[in-house]
Amino acid sequence: MTTTSAVWAKVRAIVARVFGVDGGVVQPESELRSFESFSSIRLVELVEDLEAEFGVEFSTEDLAPERLRKVSDLADCVTRRLDSDA
């Protein structure tokens, strides 16, 4: 099982890379739409990268817009998937 801090570190790094920002600006409360390079294409890339990194597959419910507003929502989603696959 992956620890929460390990999940957060990887999620932060992936978000920073996909949105082209310094990891230091990626905070749990950061709104995904607040990143200048945010787009639906970037969001798809982000989801694909997270699935590949953690070896999980997100459900349609996981990807509902109301469930993916903040970076912490992504980390929570990854953690739920990892826990359900354990």
LINDABEL-V708297 format. One record per backbone hydrogen bond with DSSP energy under -0.5 kcal/mol. CO is the residue of the C=O (numbers start at 1). NH is the residue of the N-H. Records with the same first field share a line. If there is no record, write none. Layout:
CO = NH / NH
//
This chain:
3 = 7
4 = 8
5 = 9
6 = 10
7 = 11
8 = 12
9 = 13
10 = 14
11 = 15
12 = 16
13 = 17
14 = 18
15 = 19
16 = 20 / 21
22 = 25
23 = 26
25 = 27
27 = 30
28 = 72
30 = 71
31 = 34
32 = 35
35 = 38
39 = 43
40 = 44
41 = 45
42 = 46
43 = 47
44 = 48
45 = 49
46 = 50
47 = 51
48 = 52
49 = 53
50 = 54
51 = 55 / 56
59 = 63
61 = 64
64 = 67 / 68
65 = 68
69 = 32
70 = 73 / 74
71 = 75
72 = 76
73 = 77
74 = 78
75 = 79
76 = 80
77 = 81
78 = 82
79 = 83
80 = 84
81 = 85
82 = 86
//
